[in-house]
Amino acid sequence: MNLVFLEEVESTNKYAKEHIDEYANMTVIYTDNQTAGRGRLNRVWNYMGKDNIYASIILKPSDTMKEIYSNLTQYLCVVLAQVFEEYGVIPKIKWPNDIKINSKKISGILAEGVIENGKLKGLVLGFGINLNTKKEILDKINQPATSLNIETGMVIDKQNFLKKVLEIFCLRYDSFIEQGFILIKDEYVRRASFLNKEVTVKVFENEISGKAIEITNNGALKLLDKNMNEHILLIGDIL
């Protein structure tokens, strides 16, 4: 992988999309200071300080969009979980790609595509990880959040953590592009915090409630509502 460090940038995803022609496949854009990041579904994003990870991976798997590319966030989610476990914590996945530790969010992922004249120029896989965040900053967020330094009682080496993530990501990336979600399904399900529980999922402006009964072979969430109707959700956000 080629690593590109920017001292400050509005958003690593935004920069990667705007400069995608200049960078090769598997280029990583990362920064100490992201001034205008955003989360999934245009949620407000909070800057946690320079000792955390703000990065985006530029991927150019083909010039046409394929269904399995939407599962790359779940692939990265499993990769992050593996790295977290090396630090002695127990990460749990909230569908589709958030990671929580002790029921508090510690990382987020945002994937975006760049299409021009009907052709896929590339994918940008952005991720933010709370590695070294002060508790008073976390307390200002509108959802329970944590940081790896708080969970372990240690200062986390940011460069070393990022290196671990990228090494594991590269290890099975080609196999994932060939096989899709099924390659990591068992690992994903083993860490899932929501299965066999009653959940409410927001899909655009609608909300669907039911029991989360399964993750399908393509990474979708299967719900069974109170009327025993099945709902298979490809996108959404568990509330």
Sequence and secondary structure as in RCSB ss.txt:
>XXXX:A:sequence
MNLVFLEEVESTNKYAKEHIDEYANMTVIYTDNQTAGRGRLNRVWNYMGKDNIYASIILKPSDTMKEIYSNLTQY
LCVVLAQVFEEYGVIPKIKWPNDIKINSKKISGILAEGVIENGKLKGLVLGFGINLNTKKEILDKINQPATSLNI
ETGMVIDKQNFLKKVLEIFCLRYDSFIEQGFILIKDEYVRRASFLNKEVTVKVFENEISGKAIEITNNGALKLLD
KNMNEHILLIGDIL
>XXXX:A:secstr
 EEEEEEEES HHHHHHHTGGGS TTEEEEEEEESS B GGG B     TTSEEEEEEE S SS  GGGGGHHHH
HHHHHHHHHHTTT  EEEETTTEEEETTEEEEEEEEEEEEETTEEEEEEEEEEE SS  HHHHTTSSS B  HHH
HHSS   HHHHHHHHHHHHHHHHHHHHHHGGGGTHHHHHHTBSSTTSEEEEEETTEEEEEEEEEE TTS EEEE 
TTS EEEESS EE 
